[in-house]
Amino acid sequence: MGSFSALRVHRNAEGTVRAGLEALTLDDLAPGEVVIRSHYSSVNYKDALAATGKGKILRRFPLVAGVDVAGEVMSSADAGFHEGDRVLVTGCGLGESHDGGFSQVVRVPADWVVPLPEGLSLFAAMALGTAGFTAALAIDRLEQNGLAPGRGPVVVTGASGGVGSIAIDLLSGRGYEVVALSRRPATTDYLQSLGAADVLDPKTVTASDKPLETARWAGAIDNVGGESLAWLTRTVQPWGSIASIGLAGGGELHTTVMPFILRGVS
């Protein structure tokens, strides 16, 4: 195999992080049993943090970025995969501690590789990508905790982002009343087209120092963290659940035990 292009991230002795396209060979990649010709990879918030050095995402340097990939198997030392198989990989340390998906060729351990589900194209797999997978996991966990259509509205924060917008689409398709929180007024029509029954500006609803507020939400998917998540703990209905995903609004959580003790919020 000859050389191929990849987006590789370096850090120098002074701690400065830089990223750029490089010509690599298979020997430059982390070990693994399966070699994949990449067709598509999605761009995620974590990828931006990794490539710019603004977040401590990468565990070693240099490293190829990209936390997911979809493509075709070029070769496999594992009997479970064969040349031409259409597969995807997401998570598992890809693009964090193991060379990732922003490369024309990707090499990974066989137990990370997932056969492409029937009816899903390689493009669709990454158009949904890690954001879509995350949204689906959040909804699955909320429903495991008892969330069901008809129990009340479900609120989605950071609604105009990848996880938020896909979560709205999925929730509305399953029959939920969805309320979107977004700081971007220009996205209102877009969010409503996905199925949001209402779109709120978080600046108008999150400022309070009360340990409990009016119980409004049967469930919540929070992509923001910080004060947004604290507000959700105060406003979720008794026995409601919150799926906490992001921390763009801050990693600290200032709340009380009241929602958990008095309302059974999980």
Secondary structure by P-SEA (a helix, b strand, c coil): ccbbbbbbbbbcccbbbbbbbbbbccccccccccccccccccccaaaaaaaaccccccccccbbbbccbbbbbcccccccccccccccccccccccccccccccbbbbcccccccccccccaaaaaaacaaaaaaaaaaaaaaaaccccccbbbbbcccccaaaaaaaaaaaaaccbbbbbbccccaaaaaaaaccccccccccccccccccccccccbbbbcccaaaaaaaaacccccbbbbccccccccbbbbccccccccccc
